Amino acid sequence: MKKGSRDLTQGNIMSELVLFALPIFAGQVFQNLYNSVDSIVVGRVLGTTSLAAVSSSADISQLLNGFFVGFSTGGGVLVARYFGAKDKDHMEKALHTLVSFGILVGLVMATAGIILAPLLLRIVRCPDDVFPEALSYLRVYLVGVLFTAIYNVGSRILQAVGDSRRPFYFLVIASVTNIFMDLLFVPVLGLGVMGAALATIISQGLSVILVYTRMLRTDDVYKLTPSRLLPMDREMLKSIAQMGFPAAIQSSLISVSNLFVQRYINGFGSAAMAGIGAAKRIDRFVGMIAQCLGLATTTFVAQNVGAQKYGRAFKGIRTALAICAVYVATVGTLVYMNAEFFVSIFIEKPEAVSYGVSMVHVMIPLYYFQSLNSIFANAVRGFGKSFVVMLCSILGMIGCRQLFLFISMRINYSVENVYYGYPVGWGCAAISVMIYYFTVIRPRYIKLADE
């Protein structure tokens, strides 16, 4: 059977990094596409209130999803390092422990989310006219958190060993399925926002089946053997926790911070909620390359650190930064100049469109801060300093942003302050993690490379 793993410790750095990152990027395009189709179908078919319900639930669902994205990314660093070091025994222990723990935590988090859904919506001050639809959407959607958890663990394992193509294929299939189900459940069967949520969890379940079928049937280094899932290896679980939990906590706390930002947004009414929700969808498309190159940088750095090729790891980081600069300048300009067109894809109401356009115009010129934060944070994580990345992200994305909003909203209670809060968070997080990278990581590993 054809192997899918990829050794990133050899070959041309630019081509290896680009070829590895492109499937991740394409997969994110399709993932954001089917998430956007949810919003487009709901906004166009059901109206502003229903889109506001979906948008109000987005940050809550991200709170749980973000935990597993962070956990699996951190755990994937360990798998990538063992893969780079050609340590097959420890790599197999790591991937089986990671899968077992992901399933267990997924069950707990999905159950807790469903039970606490009303409380979470009250925390974000979901308006009364939006609350019933938001609750029905959120509860159904959160059933799929378990699927999201298991899929993220599996896809990160594949990416950790250099196989970024198959997770892309699986996301394409899941995206097409989700779009078809959206069109069937919402306009045809009339299931409302619950139909959009059902479409999402069905597609998520399919992606789980696809990724684990591959891991069960492969003869490659990431083969999954069910009999090895239990009992979990305690020492390996401790190592995974040290790498994975800081990343998971970081993602979750940022999502909690987003809930409080959503409180401000909800205070401006359903038109603002819908328009800003549309702008956030656009934001995900523009920010994708930074996110995807960040994930690629984590694997690239971790594999090369495992192989003790520190100079190559540094060159990979510089290459990722250069690619991000070109992408943000090109795509950012296109989106900025056509903001009204892109926002209008999601919603027709002029008042809502104006909110979305204003947010896009504020955020786009400051997007490279997000790229700097993503590349350097993931690079530092690849060097094994997941806890430091967590602290820098909490300082910037939570501390600085919430302090900015607390002060600015008391001086002038304006929705524009909410828009500026996002780049303020990116910038502060980027500066803090860059200081650590240039004062601690780089000097230490340059010295090791010279020995």
N, C-alpha and C positions, 0 to 999 in steps of 0.2 A: 504493500500500500504506500502511496506517495506521502512522504513526510511533509509537514507544514512548518516545522520549526526553522528559525533563521538566526544564525550566529552574527550578531552585530559587532563583534570584536575584530572583524576582518573586513577588508574591502574599502572602497572609496566612501568617505564619511558622508558627503552630500547625497550621493545616490542611495546609500544604505538607509540613511535617515528619512529621505523623501519616500523611497519605496515602502518603507515600513509605516510611515505616517499617512500616506495617501489612502489606504483602505480604512484606517481609523477615521480619517476626515470624511471619506465617502459614506461610511457607516453613520457618522453623526449627522450628515446631510439628510439621510433617509430617516433617521430617528427624529430629527427636528421636523422633517417634512410631515411625518404622520402625527406628531404632536400638534403641528400647525393646522393640519387638516381637521383635527378635532375642533380647533378654535374657529376655523373658517366655516365648517358645516354648522356648528352651533350658532355662530354669530349671524350667518346669512339665513339659516332656516328658522332658528328659534328666537333670535333677537338679542338686544343689548343686555337685558337682565340675565338671560341664560349664559351669555358669554362672560358677564361679570361673575356669575356663580362658578364657572370653570376657572376663571382667572384668580378668584379669591381662594380656591382650593389648591392652586398650583404650588405656592410656597409651602403649604402644609405637607403635600405629598412629597415635595422635594426634601423636606426635613428627614423623612424616613428613607427615601431613595438615596439621598446624599450620604447617609450613614454607610450604606453598603458600597456605594461607589468609593468612598474614602477607605473603608476597611479592605476592600478587595484590591485597591490600588497599592495600599501599604503592604498587604500580604504578597502581592505580585512582585514587589521589589525583592523580597526574600527568594522567591522562586527564580527570578531573573539572575540574582547573584549566584545561586547554586548552579544554574544553567551555564553561566559564563565561566564558572570555576570547574565545570565538567564533573560536578559532584552529584551523580545520579541518585545515590541512596538518600541523601538529605533532601534533594529536590522532590522525590516521590513522597517522602514523609510530609513535606511542606504542602504539596498540592492536595493530598488526601485530608490532612488536618484542616486546611482552608475550606474545602468543600463541606466537610462535616459541620464545622462551626458556623459556616454561612447558612446552612439549612436550619440549624437550631435557632440562631438569632433571628432569622427571617420569620419563623413561625411566631416567635414572641412579639416582634415589632409589629407584624401585620395585625395580630390580635389586639394589641394595645391601641394601635391606631384606629381601628374600627370602633372600639369601645369609647375612646376619648374624642372622636370626631366632633361632637357638638361643642365640647369645651374648647377645642382648638379653633373652631370657627368663631366662637365668642371672643377668644383672645385676640384675633385679628379684626374684631369689631365688624363682622360681616353684617351688612344692613338687613333689616327684617324682611324687606321685599325680595332679597336674594337668598336668604338663609335656607328655605326649604329645598330649593333646587341644588344649592351648594352642598347640603348635607347628603342628599340622595346620591349625587355625583361622587362625593368624596368617599362615602362608605363602600360603594361598589369598587371604585378605583383602588382603594387600599387593600382589597382582597388580593390584588396583583402585586403587592409589595413583596410577598414571598417569592413570586416568580422573578421579580426584578433582582432580589437578593441573590438567588441561585444563579441567574444568568450572568450577573456582573462578576461573580466569583469565577465562573467557568470561562468567560471571555477574557478576563484579566490573566488567567493562567495561560491561555493560548497566546496572548500578547506578550507575556513575560518571556516566553521561549521564542519570540520573534514571529509568531503566526498571527498577523493582523488581517489576513485575507478572509479567513473563514468567518470570524465574527462579523465582517462586513457582509458577506453573503447571507448570513443568518438575519441580519438587520434588514436587508433588502426584502427578504421573504416576509418578515414580520411587518414591515412598513406597508407593503402592498396589501397584506391581509387586513391590517388596521384600516386602511383607506376604504377598502371594499366593505368592511363591516360598518364603518361610519356611515357610508352612503346607504347601506341597507337598513340599519337600525334607526337612524334619526329621521331622514325624510320619507323613507318608504314605510317602515313599520311604526313610525311615530312614537318611539320610546323616549324621546326627549334627551336631557343631559345624561340620564342613566344609560341610554343606548351608546353614547360616546364613551362612557366609562367601560361598558361591557366590551366594546370593540378593542379598547386598549388592553384589557387583561387577557383577552383571547389571543391577541398577537404576542403578548409577553409570554404566555404559556407555550406558544409555538416556538418561540426563540429558545426557551429552556430545553424543549425536546430536541431541537436541532443541535445545540452546542454539546449536550451531554451524550447524545447518540454518537457524535464525533469522538468524544473523549473515551467512550466505552469501546469503540470499534478500532481505534487507531493502534498502530504498532510503534508510534513515535514516543518521545520521552514523556509526554503528558498523558499517557494512557491511564484511565481511571479504573481501578479494580474495586468493586463494591465491598468485598470482604475486608478491605483495608480501611474502610471509613470509620469503623468502630472497633475497639476503643480508640479515642484520639490520643496521639502522642503528646504527653504533658509538656515535655521540654520544647517541642516544636510549637505547641500552642502558645507557650510563653513568648517564644521568639516572634511568632506571628502577631501576638497581641502588642508587643513592643513596637512593631512596625505599623500594624494596621489600625490600632485603636486611636493613636493621635490623629491620623488622617480621617478616621471616621468621626471622631469628636469634633475635629475642625469643620468638616462638612456640615455636621448637625448643628453646631453652634452658629455657623454662618446662616443656616436655614432658619434658626430661631431668631436671629437678628433680622432676617428678611420678613418674618412674621410681624415684627414691630414696625418695620417699614411699611408693610401692607396696611397696618392700622392707620397710618397717616394717609395712604392712598385711598382707603375706603371712606375716610372722612370727607373726601371731595365728591362722593356720589358714584352712581353706577356708570355714568359716562366716562369719568376718569378711570374707574376700574377697568372698563372695557378697552379704552384707548391705550392705557399703560400696559394692559395685558397683551395687546397687539404689539406694542413697541418691544416688550420683553421677548416675544417670539422672534422678532427681527434681530434683536440683540444676540440671541443664541446663534443665529446664522453668521453674523459678523464675527462673533467671538470664537467660532468653532475652531479656526486654524490654530489659535493660541492654545485652546484646550487640548486639541489633538496632538499638536507638536509637544505640548507639555507632557502628555502621557507617553509619547514616543521618546522624549528626552529621559523620562524616568527609567524606562527599560534600557535605553542605550547606555546611560550612565551606570546603571546597576550591573549590566552584563560586563562592561569594561572595568568597573571596579572589582568585580569578581575575578576577572582575568588579570588584574593589576596593570591595566593599560590606562593610567590616569591621564596622560597627555592627550590620548584619543578622546577621553570623556570630555575634557575641556574644549576641544575643537568641535565636538558635537553640539555643545551648548552654544557656542558662538554661531554655528551654522543655523541652528534653530531660531536664534534672535534675528538673524539677517532675513530669513524667510518670512518671519512674522512682520517685519518692517515693511517689506514689499507688499504683502497681502493686505495689511491694514490700510496702507495708503491707497491701494487700488480699489478694493471692495468698499472701504469706508467712504471714499469719494462718491462712488456710484450710488450707495444707499443714501448718503446725505442729500445728494442732488435730486433724488427721486423718492424722498421720504413719504410724501403724501400718497403716491401710487402704492407703495408697499404696505402702508398702514391700511389703505382702503381695501386691500385684498381681504382683510379680516373683518372689517366693520364698515357700514355705510353711513351711520349717523354722523353728521358734520361735527358736532360737539366732541364726540368721542375721537374722531379722526384728528382733530386739532390737538388734543392731549397727546396722542401718540406721536404726531409729527414733532411737537415741541420737545418731547423726551429724546427722540432720535437726534435732533439737532444739537442738543446739549451733550449727549454722550459720545457720539461718533468722533469728534475732534480729539477726544481724550482717551481713545481706545488703546493706544500703545502702552499705557500704564497697565492695562489688563494683561497684555502680552508679556511685559516684563515680569509681572507677578507670577504668571503661569509658568514661564520657562524657568525662572530662577528657583521658584518654590519646588517644582518637580525635580529639578536638578539636585537640589539639596536633599530631597527625599531619596533620590537615587543613590546618594552617598551614605544613606542610612540614618539621616538626621530628621526623622519624621516628627519628633517631638518639637524640635526648633521651628519647623515649618508651621506646626499647629500654633505655636505661640505668636509667630509673626503674623499669621492670618487673623488670629483673634484680635491682635493689636490693631491691625489695619481695617479689616472687613467688618469688625464688630465695634471695637473701642472708638476708633477715629470717626467712623461713619455715624455711629449713634450719638457721639458727642457733637459732631457737626450738626446733625438734625435737631438735637436738643436745644442747641444755642440758636441756630438760624431760624427755626420755626417759632421761637419766642420773640425774635426780633421782627420777623416778617413771615406770617403763616401763609406760605405760598407753595404751590405744587412744584415750582421750579427748584426749590431747595431739595425736594425729594429726588429730582433728577440728578442734581449735582452730588448727592450723597453717594451714588454708585462710584463715579470716578475718584472721589475723595478716598473711599475705601480701597480701591485698587492701588492708588498711588502710595498711600501709607504702608500697605502690606508689601508692595514692591520694594520700597525704600528700605524697610526693615530687613527683609530677607536678602536683599543685595548687600547690605552692610555685613551680614553674617557670612555670606558667600565669599566676599572679597577680603575679609579680615581673618576668617577662621578656616573655611574649607580650602580655598585656593592655595594659601601659603603652606598648609599642612600637606596637601597631596602633591604639590609641586616639589616639595622637599623629598617625599617618598619616591617620586618619579626620577629624581636625580640620584638616588642612592643605588 
